Amino acid sequence: MRSSVLNATADVAACNDEVFRAHRGRTVPIPESLTSVPGYPEKLRIYRIEASRFWQVRCWFNGKTYSKSLRTTSKKNALVLAKRFFDVTSATVHLLREAPESAGSPSFSVIAEKLFQQEVARQQRGEFSRGSVQVMRNRLDAHILPDLGAVPVKAVSYVVLQQFADRLGEQGFTTTTISQYLVIVRKILKLARNHGQLGELPEFPRIRVTATPRGGFSVQEYWQLLRKARALEGQVHPITKTLGAQEKYWIARELLVMPPDMAWVIGFMVNTFVRPGDIKKMKHKHIEEVRGKYVYLRMNLPETKRHDKPVVSMRAAVRIFAQIRKRNAAAGFGGPDDYLFLPQVANREHALAVMNQLFHWVMAECGLGKGPLGQVRTLYSLRHTSITFRLLYGKGIDMLTLARNARTSVNMIERFYASSLSGEMNVGMLHSRR
């Protein structure tokens, strides 16, 4: 009798354990993941939560708990980043204690939120795109506010800004990205000055911005990518071999099978000058086939980076579009409001992330993951390839025409696309005679 009671009690306990685990908050630390950082106070810990695939860090300072996502799935990297988090946070807390003259000064985060609301209002007036506001929000949340948010605006000095820039550099950000972060910081401090909450702007660190062209592909590499994408069609991504039978991945398993879409994406982008952001939003209604003296696609795409003019494709894109349209119609996705690529994925941000993952798989199989200058290649490299091919092989094309059609500026063409060309690439034009 006693043993049956004990067994029943154990069964109830087990059931309760499962119930409580099932209802555990998605942002509550998973107990078995809590890990102290060697050589640092016990209060500094890294952990995992169900709501994110990244490691988190938390630490207690002066009666307040500070936490942050470390944006890494590697425990080894998380431990290194946790140490940096402790050093930065403790320095910020110390700065707050040592700045009594800043009493009554609003914190940097308060002014930052006011600026963000102003930018949202400007976006609603049509001054710039929603994407620009989202980029600002992401940068505020990722690094600016975690590092500077608690600091009074009057305490933001050259030293503080230099330390902030140095930390971004240590995390591998390019000089261009660091400069863009400092532009946001400058806007925030200007707003504080305009509201009478800051006297003069502090001197900003000088960041020497070096424009690094994206790693485009040569003609041979482009054909290599196309052939490999077609050869991989129907095969399962190698990452599945590392997953358990019931283990979940951030991409559903059915999307980890190479679709025909990937070869189409590669060919379509190289023949249409579009950005990856255009690919994710492109619907059948945005594309019109034109047949006359020239055969091309006229693409009336949603506005990107303040550009809303139609884009004209190369002739090869017409054939690719016909294949896409035929496949999509057979699958029930041929309507005007259906998307061209991965139309079955309703979340378009996720669809673009899946395409990026599949493209990296194709590049890895070809050994083309990095450009000639060591740049990490992405889907954006296909746009670079498209523009570069026109500069190389377009007979007498002028940069203004190309820039307008590619929805960019002549300055951007010169800085990021033409900068990777050499005289020998167009030796025929150099040797030509009138």
C-alpha positions in Angstrom: 0.0 0.0 0.0 2.8 2.4 1.0 4.7 1.6 -2.1 1.7 2.3 -4.3 1.2 5.7 -2.6 4.8 6.5 -3.2 4.5 5.5 -6.8 1.4 7.6 -7.2 3.1 10.6 -5.5 6.1 10.2 -7.9 3.8 10.1 -10.9 2.0 13.3 -9.8 5.4 15.0 -9.2 6.5 13.9 -12.7 3.3 15.2 -14.2 3.6 18.4 -12.3 7.2 18.8 -13.6 6.0 18.5 -17.2 3.1 20.9 -16.6 5.3 23.5 -15.0 7.9 23.2 -17.7 5.3 23.5 -20.4 4.1 26.8 -18.9 7.5 28.2 -18.1 7.8 31.7 -19.4 9.6 31.9 -22.7 11.9 34.6 -21.4 12.7 32.8 -18.1 16.3 31.3 -18.0 16.5 27.6 -18.7 17.9 26.4 -15.3 20.4 23.9 -16.7 21.8 26.5 -19.0 22.8 29.0 -16.3 26.6 29.3 -16.4 29.0 31.5 -14.3 31.8 33.2 -16.1 35.2 32.0 -14.9 37.4 34.7 -13.3 34.4 37.1 -12.8 31.9 37.7 -10.0 29.4 34.9 -9.4 26.6 37.4 -10.2 27.7 37.5 -13.9 26.0 34.6 -15.7 25.1 33.5 -19.2 22.0 31.5 -20.0 19.5 30.4 -22.6 15.8 31.1 -22.9 13.1 29.4 -25.0 12.2 32.6 -26.8 15.6 32.9 -28.5 18.3 30.7 -30.0 21.0 33.1 -28.7 22.8 33.1 -25.4 21.8 35.8 -22.9 23.8 37.5 -20.1 22.8 39.1 -16.9 24.5 40.8 -14.0 23.5 42.7 -10.9 24.8 46.2 -10.3 23.8 48.6 -7.5 20.4 47.0 -6.9 19.6 46.7 -10.6 19.8 43.7 -12.9 21.2 44.4 -16.4 20.6 41.8 -19.1 21.3 41.6 -22.8 21.1 39.1 -25.8 24.7 38.2 -26.8 23.5 37.4 -30.4 25.6 34.2 -30.6 24.7 30.5 -30.4 28.2 29.5 -29.4 28.8 29.1 -25.7 32.5 29.8 -26.0 31.8 33.1 -27.8 29.1 33.9 -25.2 31.6 33.7 -22.4 33.9 36.1 -24.1 31.1 38.6 -24.8 29.8 38.3 -21.3 33.2 39.5 -20.0 33.0 42.5 -22.3 29.4 43.1 -21.2 30.5 43.2 -17.5 33.4 45.6 -18.2 31.3 48.0 -20.2 28.3 47.9 -17.8 30.5 48.4 -14.7 32.3 51.3 -16.4 28.9 52.9 -17.2 27.6 52.5 -13.7 30.9 54.0 -12.3 30.5 56.9 -14.7 27.0 57.6 -13.4 28.3 57.6 -9.8 31.2 59.9 -10.7 29.2 62.5 -12.6 27.3 64.5 -9.9 27.4 67.6 -12.1 25.0 65.7 -14.4 22.3 65.6 -11.8 19.0 66.5 -13.4 20.3 65.8 -16.9 18.1 63.4 -18.8 19.6 60.0 -19.7 20.8 59.4 -23.3 18.0 56.8 -23.7 15.2 59.4 -23.0 16.5 61.7 -25.8 17.0 58.7 -28.1 13.4 57.7 -27.8 12.3 61.3 -28.6 14.5 61.3 -31.7 13.0 57.9 -32.8 9.5 59.2 -32.5 10.4 62.2 -34.6 11.9 59.9 -37.2 8.8 57.8 -37.2 6.7 61.0 -37.9 9.0 61.9 -40.7 8.6 58.4 -42.2 4.8 58.7 -42.0 5.1 62.0 -43.9 7.0 60.1 -46.7 10.4 61.7 -46.1 12.1 58.3 -46.1 11.2 54.7 -46.1 10.0 52.5 -43.3 13.1 50.4 -43.6 15.3 53.3 -42.7 13.4 53.7 -39.4 13.7 50.0 -38.7 17.4 50.1 -39.3 17.7 53.0 -36.7 15.6 51.0 -34.2 17.7 47.9 -34.6 20.9 49.9 -34.1 19.5 51.6 -31.0 18.5 48.4 -29.5 21.5 46.3 -30.5 24.4 48.6 -29.3 23.7 52.3 -28.8 21.2 52.0 -25.9 22.9 49.1 -24.1 26.2 51.0 -24.1 25.1 54.6 -23.7 21.4 54.5 -22.7 21.9 55.0 -18.9 24.5 57.8 -19.3 23.2 61.4 -18.8 23.5 63.3 -22.0 25.8 65.9 -20.3 28.2 63.1 -19.4 28.6 61.9 -23.0 32.2 63.1 -23.7 34.8 62.4 -26.4 36.2 59.6 -24.2 32.8 57.9 -23.9 32.3 58.1 -27.7 35.8 56.8 -28.4 35.2 53.9 -26.1 31.9 53.2 -27.8 33.6 53.3 -31.3 36.4 51.0 -30.0 33.9 48.4 -28.7 32.1 48.3 -32.1 35.5 47.8 -33.8 36.3 45.0 -31.4 33.1 43.2 -32.4 34.2 43.2 -36.1 32.2 46.2 -37.4 33.6 48.0 -40.5 34.5 51.7 -40.3 31.5 52.4 -42.5 29.1 50.8 -40.0 30.8 52.4 -37.0 30.4 55.8 -38.7 26.7 55.1 -39.3 26.3 54.3 -35.6 28.0 57.6 -34.6 25.7 59.5 -37.0 22.7 58.3 -34.9 24.5 59.3 -31.7 25.2 62.7 -33.1 21.5 63.2 -34.0 20.5 62.3 -30.5 22.9 64.8 -28.9 21.8 67.5 -31.4 18.3 67.0 -30.3 19.3 67.3 -26.6 21.1 70.6 -27.5 18.0 71.9 -29.4 15.9 71.2 -26.3 18.3 73.1 -24.1 19.4 69.9 -22.3 23.0 70.1 -23.6 25.3 73.0 -24.1 27.8 72.1 -26.8 28.2 68.9 -28.7 31.3 66.9 -27.6 34.0 66.3 -30.1 33.5 63.1 -32.0 36.1 60.5 -32.8 37.4 60.6 -36.3 36.6 57.4 -38.2 38.4 57.0 -41.5 35.7 55.4 -43.7 37.1 53.1 -46.4 34.6 52.0 -49.0 34.9 48.3 -49.5 33.1 47.1 -52.7 31.0 44.0 -52.3 32.4 40.8 -53.7 30.8 40.3 -57.0 31.2 37.2 -59.2 33.0 36.7 -62.5 31.2 35.3 -65.5 32.8 31.9 -64.8 31.8 32.0 -61.1 28.2 33.1 -62.0 27.8 30.0 -64.3 29.4 27.8 -61.6 26.7 29.0 -59.1 23.9 28.4 -61.5 25.0 24.9 -62.3 25.6 24.0 -58.6 22.1 25.4 -57.6 20.5 23.2 -60.2 22.6 20.2 -59.2 21.6 20.6 -55.6 17.8 20.8 -56.4 15.9 18.3 -54.2 18.8 17.7 -51.9 18.6 18.2 -48.1 20.8 20.9 -46.5 23.9 19.4 -44.7 22.8 21.1 -41.4 20.1 18.4 -41.0 22.8 15.8 -40.5 23.7 17.5 -37.2 20.2 17.7 -35.9 18.4 15.1 -33.8 15.3 13.4 -35.0 13.0 15.7 -33.0 15.4 18.7 -32.8 14.1 21.9 -34.2 16.0 24.4 -36.3 15.1 28.0 -37.0 14.2 26.9 -40.6 11.5 24.3 -41.0 12.9 21.1 -42.4 10.7 21.2 -45.5 12.4 24.5 -46.4 15.9 23.0 -46.0 15.4 21.1 -49.2 17.0 23.0 -52.2 14.1 24.3 -54.3 14.3 25.4 -58.0 13.8 28.9 -56.7 17.5 29.3 -55.8 18.8 28.9 -59.4 16.0 31.3 -60.5 17.0 33.9 -57.8 20.6 33.8 -58.9 19.8 34.2 -62.6 17.0 36.7 -62.0 19.1 39.1 -59.8 22.0 39.1 -62.1 19.7 40.0 -65.0 17.5 42.6 -63.3 19.8 44.7 -61.0 17.4 44.3 -58.0 18.3 44.2 -54.4 17.5 41.2 -52.0 14.9 43.4 -50.4 13.1 43.6 -53.8 13.2 39.8 -54.1 11.3 39.2 -50.9 8.5 41.7 -51.8 8.3 41.0 -55.5 4.8 39.8 -56.7 3.5 38.8 -60.1 1.6 42.0 -60.4 4.8 44.0 -60.2 6.2 42.5 -63.5 5.1 43.2 -67.0 6.6 41.5 -70.0 7.4 43.8 -73.0 8.0 42.5 -76.5 9.0 44.9 -79.3 12.3 46.0 -80.7 13.7 44.9 -77.3 12.4 42.1 -75.1 12.5 42.7 -71.4 10.6 42.9 -68.1 9.3 46.2 -66.8 9.3 46.0 -63.0 7.2 48.4 -61.1 8.5 47.5 -57.7 7.7 48.9 -54.2 9.8 51.9 -53.3 13.3 51.1 -52.0 15.8 53.7 -50.7 13.6 56.6 -52.0 13.6 55.1 -55.5 10.3 54.3 -57.1 10.9 54.3 -60.9 10.4 51.2 -63.0 13.3 48.9 -63.5 14.1 47.4 -67.0 15.6 43.9 -67.0 18.0 42.1 -69.4 16.4 39.7 -72.0 17.5 36.6 -70.1 15.2 37.6 -67.2 12.1 37.1 -69.5 12.9 33.4 -69.9 13.5 33.0 -66.1 10.2 34.7 -65.3 8.3 32.4 -67.7 9.7 29.4 -65.8 8.8 30.9 -62.4 5.3 31.8 -63.6 4.6 28.3 -64.9 5.8 26.6 -61.7 3.9 29.0 -59.5 0.7 28.6 -61.4 0.9 24.8 -61.2 1.4 25.1 -57.4 -1.6 27.5 -57.0 0.5 30.6 -56.5 0.1 32.4 -59.9 -2.2 35.2 -58.8 -1.3 38.9 -59.1 -0.7 39.2 -55.3 1.3 36.0 -55.0 5.1 36.3 -54.5 7.6 35.1 -57.1 10.1 33.3 -54.8 9.2 30.9 -52.1 5.5 32.0 -52.4 4.4 29.4 -49.8 6.3 31.4 -47.0 3.9 34.1 -45.8 6.6 35.8 -43.6 8.7 37.5 -46.1 11.5 38.4 -43.8 11.8 34.6 -43.0 11.6 33.8 -46.8 14.6 36.1 -47.4 16.5 34.6 -44.5 15.9 31.1 -46.0 17.1 32.2 -49.4 20.2 33.6 -47.8 20.9 30.3 -46.1 20.4 28.3 -49.3 22.6 30.7 -51.2 25.4 30.3 -48.7 25.1 26.6 -49.1 25.5 26.9 -52.9 28.5 29.2 -52.4 30.1 26.9 -49.9 29.7 24.0 -52.4 31.5 26.1 -55.0 34.1 27.5 -52.6 33.0 31.1 -53.5 32.0 32.3 -50.0 34.5 35.2 -50.1 35.3 37.8 -52.8 38.7 38.6 -54.2 39.4 41.1 -51.4 38.2 38.8 -48.7 34.7 40.2 -48.5 32.0 37.9 -47.2 29.6 37.3 -50.1 25.8 37.4 -49.7 22.8 37.7 -51.9 23.7 41.3 -52.4 26.8 40.2 -54.3 24.4 39.2 -57.1 23.3 42.8 -57.5 26.9 43.9 -57.5 27.6 41.3 -60.2 24.6 42.6 -62.3 25.8 46.2 -62.3 29.5 45.2 -62.8 28.6 43.1 -65.9 26.8 46.0 -67.5 29.8 48.2 -66.9 32.1 45.6 -68.4 30.0 44.3 -71.3 27.4 47.1 -72.0 28.4 48.8 -75.2 28.8 52.5 -74.4 26.4 52.5 -71.5 26.6 55.7 -69.4 26.6 55.6 -65.6 23.6 57.8 -65.2 21.4 55.5 -67.2 22.7 52.5 -65.3 22.3 54.2 -61.9 18.7 55.2 -62.7 17.7 51.7 -63.8 19.4 50.1 -60.8 17.7 52.6 -58.4 21.0 54.0 -57.1 23.2 57.1 -57.7 26.2 57.6 -60.0 28.3 58.2 -56.8 27.4 54.8 -55.5 28.2 53.2 -58.8 31.6 54.8 -58.8 32.4 54.0 -55.1 31.1 50.5 -54.8 30.8 49.0 -58.2 33.2 50.6 -60.7 35.9 50.8 -58.0 36.5 47.0 -58.4 37.1 47.3 -62.2 40.6 47.5 -63.7 41.7 48.9 -67.0 42.6 45.4 -68.3 38.9 44.3 -67.9 38.0 46.6 -70.7 41.2 46.5 -72.7 39.2 46.3 -76.0 37.6 49.7 -75.3 40.9 51.2 -74.2 42.5 50.0 -77.5 39.6 51.1 -79.7 39.9 53.9 -82.3 37.4 56.3 -83.8 
